[in-house]
C-alpha cells in the first residue's frame, strides 16, 4: 500500500500547497482495499458506484452552516442516516446512536495546517481525485486503513473553503455505503449552478 499512500500524499500536498492538481480524474487502489470492499481489484473503480440508488433508500440531505457561510449544501446519504449541526462548522451524520460521518467546514488555510497530522492517521489504501468544475471545485476521496476498519475521507474544495467528511466504515456493507455517498455527494453544486 506504500505506493498508493505515497502517490496520494504527493498529489494532495501539491493541490493544497501549490494549487496544482492532476490534469484529469485519478484513481489508485491497493488490492487489500478491494478485498475489504468485496470487489475484483482488476475492475474496481469508484465511478462504478456512481449509479444512483433507489430513491426510497437514498436522499440528498440538506446541510447548512449559517454562522459560517450562507447557503445549503447537499450530501447523498442512505435514507436511514440523518444529519444534524453540532457546532457552527461541524455536523454529524447518524444512524440511530452510531456516528456514520463527521462533517467539517473549514478554510483551506486552516485545513492545510492539519495535513501533516492527517497523513499520520493510517495508510492510504485507495484514493480518487475528480476535477468537477475547474478551477473552482474539485473532490478527493481517501480510504485510510485502520486495521479493523476503514475511514473514508472526502475533501470537497471550493475556492477558499473545503468541506471535509470522515466516514466510519467498519464492515463491507457500510464501506460500500460510504463509497456511494462520497462519489455522489456534490455539496458545492448549488454554488456552481448559481455562478453559471
C-alpha positions in Angstrom: 0.0 0.0 0.0 3.0 2.3 0.2 2.8 3.2 -3.5 -0.8 4.3 -3.1 0.0 6.2 0.1 3.0 8.0 -1.4 1.1 9.0 -4.6 -1.8 10.3 -2.6 0.4 12.3 -0.2 2.3 13.8 -3.1 -0.8 14.7 -5.1 -2.8 16.1 -2.2 0.1 18.2 -0.9 0.6 19.6 -4.4 -3.1 20.5 -4.5 -3.1 22.0 -1.0 0.2 24.0 -1.1 0.9 24.7 -4.7 -2.6 24.9 -6.2 -1.8 22.2 -8.7 -4.0 19.2 -9.3 -3.8 16.1 -11.5 -4.7 17.0 -15.1 -7.6 14.6 -15.1 -9.5 12.3 -12.9 -7.2 9.9 -11.0 -7.7 6.7 -9.0 -5.4 4.3 -7.3 -6.3 1.3 -5.1 -4.5 -1.5 -3.4 -5.9 -5.0 -3.7 -6.4 -5.1 0.1 -8.9 -2.3 -0.2 -10.8 -4.1 -3.0 -10.8 -7.2 -0.9 -12.4 -5.3 2.0 -15.0 -3.9 -0.4 -15.6 -7.4 -1.9 -14.8 -6.4 -5.5 -12.3 -7.5 -8.1 -9.2 -5.3 -8.0 -8.8 -5.5 -11.7 -12.2 -4.0 -12.4 -12.7 -1.7 -9.4 -13.3 2.0 -10.0 -15.0 4.5 -7.7 -17.1 5.5 -10.7 -18.8 2.1 -10.7 -20.6 3.4 -7.6 -21.9 6.4 -9.4 -25.2 4.7 -10.3 -28.0 6.4 -8.3 -29.6 4.2 -5.6 -33.2 3.5 -5.0 -35.0 6.8 -4.3 -36.6 5.2 -1.3 -33.2 4.2 0.2 -31.1 7.4 -0.6 -31.7 11.1 -0.4 -29.9 14.4 -0.8 -29.5 15.5 2.8 -29.5 19.3 3.2 -26.7 20.7 5.3 -26.3 24.3 6.5 -23.6 26.2 8.4 -25.4 29.5 8.9 -22.8 31.0 11.3 -20.0 30.4 8.8 -21.4 30.6 5.2 -24.8 31.2 3.6 -26.5 28.6 1.5 -27.4 24.9 1.6 -25.1 22.0 0.8 -26.3 18.6 0.0 -24.8 15.2 0.8 -26.0 12.0 -0.8 -26.9 9.7 2.2 -28.8 6.5 2.9 -32.3 7.3 3.9 -31.8 5.7 7.4 -28.9 8.2 8.1 -29.8 11.7 9.4 -27.6 14.8 9.6 -27.5 17.5 12.3 -25.4 20.5 13.0 -23.3 20.1 16.2 -21.2 23.2 16.2 -21.0 26.3 13.9 -18.8 24.4 11.5 -19.3 20.7 12.4 -22.1 18.4 11.7 -22.7 14.7 12.2 -24.5 12.0 10.3 -26.1 9.4 12.5 -27.7 6.0 12.1 -29.5 5.6 15.3 -26.8 6.1 18.0 -23.9 5.4 15.6 -21.9 8.2 14.1 -21.6 7.4 10.4 -19.9 10.7 9.2 -18.4 13.7 10.8 -18.5 16.8 8.5 -16.3 19.9 9.0 -16.4 23.1 7.0 -13.0 24.9 7.2 -11.0 27.5 5.4 -8.3 25.9 3.2 -5.7 27.8 5.1 -6.8 26.2 8.4 -7.1 22.8 6.8 -3.6 22.9 5.4 -2.2 23.2 8.9 -3.7 19.8 9.8 -2.5 17.9 6.8 0.7 16.5 8.3 -1.4 15.0 11.2 -3.8 13.6 8.7 -1.1 11.7 6.9 -0.1 10.1 10.2 -3.6 8.7 10.8 -3.2 5.5 8.8 -2.2 4.0 5.5 -4.0 5.1 2.4 -5.5 2.0 0.8 -7.3 3.8 -2.1 -7.9 7.3 -3.3 -9.5 9.2 -6.1 -9.4 12.8 -7.5 -12.2 14.3 -9.6 -12.0 17.7 -11.2 -15.6 18.6 -11.0 -15.6 22.2 -12.2 -12.1 23.6 -12.6 -10.7 25.8 -11.3 -13.4 26.3 -8.7 -14.4 22.9 -7.4 -12.7 19.5 -7.1 -13.1 16.4 -5.0 -10.8 13.9 -3.3 -11.7 10.6 -1.8 -9.3 8.8 0.5 -9.8 5.4 2.1 -7.5 5.0 5.2 -6.8 1.6 6.5 -7.1 1.4 10.3 -6.7 -2.4 10.8 -10.2 -3.3 12.0 -12.0 -0.7 9.9 -11.5 1.8 7.1 -12.0 5.6 7.5 -13.3 7.2 4.3 -12.4 10.8 4.0 -13.6 13.2 1.3 -12.3 16.7 0.7 -14.6 18.9 -1.4 -12.7 22.0 -2.3 -14.3 25.3 -3.5 -12.2 28.4 -3.6 -11.0 29.3 -0.1 -13.3 26.7 1.5 -13.1 23.0 2.0 -15.8 20.6 3.2 -14.3 17.5 4.9 -16.2 14.3 5.7 -14.9 11.5 7.7 -16.9 8.3 7.4 -16.7 5.2 9.6 -16.7 2.0 7.5 -16.3 -1.0 9.8 -17.9 -3.7 7.6 -18.2 -4.3 3.9 -21.8 -3.1 3.7 -21.0 0.2 5.4 -17.9 0.7 3.3 -20.0 0.3 0.2 -22.5 2.9 1.5 -19.7 5.3 2.4 -18.1 5.0 -1.1 -21.5 5.5 -2.8 -22.1 8.6 -0.6 -18.7 10.0 -1.4 -19.0 9.5 -5.1 -22.5 11.0 -5.4 -22.2 13.9 -3.0 -21.6 17.3 -4.5 -22.1 19.8 -1.7 -21.0 22.8 -3.6 -23.2 22.1 -6.6 -25.7 24.8 -5.8 -22.8 27.4 -5.7 -21.6 26.2 -9.1 -25.0 26.4 -10.6 -25.6 29.9 -9.2 -22.3 31.1 -10.6 -23.0 29.9 -14.2 
